Amino acid sequence: MEYADKLSEPIDDNRNLLSISALFQGIFSIDWLLDLSAERKPSKILSQLEAATKEGLLVKKEPGYYCFADEKKRLEWINQLSENEKRQLHIQ
């Protein structure tokens, strides 16, 4: 399933996962996403990260570690978070 196909799922499960991922510059860990997204199951996060990798949005660096393929795209994803959401995530 392509990442774009996952857009029919709840918006918080899709938009926020890549937007939260975009808060990390460079390489980020699935563990960090789990810490910020405790309500999500690890298998769901992994599935979404793998779909984004297949779409070319992310690059898998090693098992459990990813980064955005393009800095400009990372900034586009981070800008989908409101300032309030960004503040709340930084507090966690």
Secondary structure, DSSP 8 states (H G I E B T S, - for coil): --GGGGGGS-HHHHHHHHHHHTTS-S-EEHHHHHHH-TTS-HHHHHHHHHHHHHTTSEEEEETTEEEES-HHHHHHHHTTS-HHHHHHHHH-
